[in-house]
């Protein structure tokens, strides 16, 4: 049984159809990289799956339970989000809170976990991403790569069944990109299920179990990583890979 499946997702902004009937299936332990040109609908798909945007219609099946995306309730959304994590492009850390507080806030405020227990969990996940020694620092005292690692720790703190990454390295220079990708590589090796919207072809090639290529609001091609990069079937995919490798 798939951990996550979406069927026939549509999303329109004004007169622009951004998603045109997307179908996608994610198995437990999959690392799925979503590639595509700017404006292809990659981020919108991720945001609809995690209810940061409301899809016009479609079905989402999460952990064996089916939801109509046009009618899903706030309680159902909350229940799904309790089992997912989201890492944003620009970190979204609270500037007035320490690293430790940024990680514990969702545990204490949203889940009512006692502060001592939340602190223990926060130190555990901060250690996992190499940021435990910075627990008392504020975001302004950190590099972009360090801030993104804190954001990953925050996502890990809730023990999610799946983590969504929206262009997690696009705001970083190459050295900082490498440290964030190394953390994500470790998560993949530990069996974390992930969907990663990315422009990092090397990561998609080396770490992904599956690659999805989107253009014009639809999935043009998908397949396991080796097959996708070694033998792309669609002309649009071949052209995209040629341009990214040039």
GIGI-V354533 format. One record per backbone hydrogen bond with DSSP energy under -1.0 kcal/mol. NH is the residue of the N-H (numbers start at 0). CO is the residue of the C=O. E is the energy in kcal/mol with one decimal. If there is no record, write none. Layout:
# GIGI-V354533
nh=NH co=CO e=E
nh=NH co=CO e=E
This chain:
# GIGI-V354533
nh=2 co=25 e=-1.6
nh=3 co=25 e=-2.1
nh=4 co=60 e=-2.2
nh=5 co=23 e=-3.0
nh=6 co=58 e=-2.7
nh=8 co=21 e=-2.0
nh=9 co=56 e=-2.0
nh=10 co=18 e=-1.6
nh=12 co=15 e=-2.7
nh=15 co=12 e=-2.5
nh=17 co=10 e=-2.1
nh=18 co=10 e=-2.0
nh=19 co=216 e=-3.2
nh=20 co=8 e=-1.4
nh=21 co=8 e=-1.9
nh=23 co=5 e=-2.4
nh=25 co=3 e=-3.6
nh=29 co=26 e=-2.2
nh=31 co=193 e=-2.9
nh=32 co=209 e=-2.2
nh=33 co=195 e=-2.9
nh=34 co=211 e=-3.3
nh=39 co=36 e=-1.5
nh=44 co=40 e=-2.4
nh=45 co=41 e=-1.9
nh=46 co=42 e=-2.7
nh=47 co=43 e=-2.3
nh=48 co=44 e=-2.2
nh=49 co=45 e=-1.6
nh=51 co=46 e=-2.6
nh=52 co=46 e=-1.7
nh=55 co=9 e=-2.2
nh=56 co=9 e=-1.1
nh=58 co=6 e=-2.3
nh=59 co=66 e=-2.5
nh=60 co=4 e=-3.3
nh=61 co=64 e=-2.6
nh=62 co=2 e=-3.1
nh=64 co=61 e=-1.8
nh=66 co=59 e=-2.5
nh=68 co=57 e=-2.6
nh=70 co=67 e=-1.7
nh=71 co=67 e=-1.0
nh=76 co=72 e=-2.3
nh=77 co=73 e=-2.5
nh=78 co=74 e=-2.1
nh=79 co=75 e=-2.0
nh=80 co=76 e=-2.8
nh=81 co=77 e=-1.6
nh=82 co=79 e=-2.0
nh=83 co=80 e=-1.6
nh=84 co=161 e=-1.9
nh=86 co=163 e=-3.1
nh=90 co=87 e=-1.0
nh=91 co=89 e=-2.9
nh=96 co=93 e=-1.5
nh=98 co=136 e=-2.4
nh=99 co=134 e=-2.6
nh=101 co=97 e=-2.6
nh=102 co=98 e=-1.6
nh=103 co=99 e=-2.3
nh=104 co=100 e=-2.0
nh=107 co=103 e=-2.6
nh=108 co=104 e=-2.8
nh=112 co=106 e=-2.5
nh=117 co=113 e=-2.7
nh=118 co=114 e=-2.8
nh=119 co=115 e=-1.9
nh=120 co=116 e=-2.1
nh=121 co=117 e=-2.6
nh=122 co=118 e=-2.6
nh=123 co=119 e=-1.7
nh=124 co=120 e=-2.3
nh=125 co=121 e=-2.7
nh=126 co=122 e=-2.1
nh=127 co=123 e=-1.5
nh=128 co=124 e=-1.3
nh=129 co=126 e=-1.1
nh=130 co=125 e=-3.5
nh=133 co=130 e=-1.5
nh=134 co=131 e=-1.5
nh=136 co=133 e=-1.8
nh=140 co=137 e=-2.4
nh=141 co=138 e=-1.9
nh=146 co=142 e=-2.5
nh=147 co=143 e=-2.2
nh=148 co=144 e=-1.8
nh=149 co=145 e=-2.0
nh=150 co=146 e=-2.1
nh=151 co=147 e=-2.0
nh=152 co=148 e=-2.2
nh=153 co=149 e=-2.7
nh=154 co=150 e=-1.8
nh=155 co=151 e=-2.2
nh=156 co=152 e=-1.8
nh=158 co=155 e=-2.2
nh=160 co=82 e=-3.0
nh=162 co=192 e=-2.1
nh=163 co=84 e=-3.0
nh=164 co=194 e=-2.9
nh=165 co=86 e=-2.7
nh=166 co=196 e=-2.3
nh=169 co=166 e=-1.3
nh=171 co=168 e=-1.8
nh=176 co=172 e=-2.7
nh=177 co=173 e=-2.0
nh=178 co=174 e=-1.2
nh=179 co=175 e=-1.7
nh=180 co=176 e=-2.6
nh=181 co=177 e=-1.8
nh=182 co=178 e=-1.4
nh=183 co=179 e=-2.1
nh=184 co=180 e=-2.5
nh=185 co=181 e=-1.9
nh=186 co=182 e=-1.9
nh=187 co=183 e=-2.2
nh=188 co=184 e=-2.1
nh=189 co=185 e=-1.5
nh=190 co=187 e=-1.4
nh=191 co=186 e=-2.4
nh=193 co=29 e=-2.5
nh=194 co=162 e=-2.0
nh=195 co=31 e=-3.4
nh=196 co=164 e=-2.9
nh=197 co=33 e=-1.8
nh=200 co=198 e=-1.3
nh=203 co=199 e=-2.3
nh=204 co=200 e=-2.5
nh=205 co=201 e=-2.6
nh=206 co=202 e=-2.9
nh=208 co=30 e=-2.2
nh=209 co=30 e=-1.8
nh=210 co=222 e=-2.9
nh=211 co=32 e=-3.0
nh=212 co=220 e=-3.1
nh=213 co=34 e=-2.9
nh=214 co=217 e=-2.3
nh=216 co=39 e=-1.6
nh=217 co=214 e=-1.7
nh=219 co=212 e=-2.4
nh=220 co=212 e=-1.4
nh=222 co=210 e=-1.9
nh=227 co=223 e=-2.8
nh=228 co=224 e=-2.3
nh=229 co=225 e=-2.6
nh=230 co=226 e=-2.2
nh=237 co=233 e=-2.4
nh=238 co=234 e=-2.4
nh=239 co=235 e=-2.1
nh=240 co=236 e=-2.6
nh=241 co=237 e=-2.1
nh=242 co=238 e=-2.3
nh=243 co=239 e=-2.2
nh=244 co=240 e=-1.5
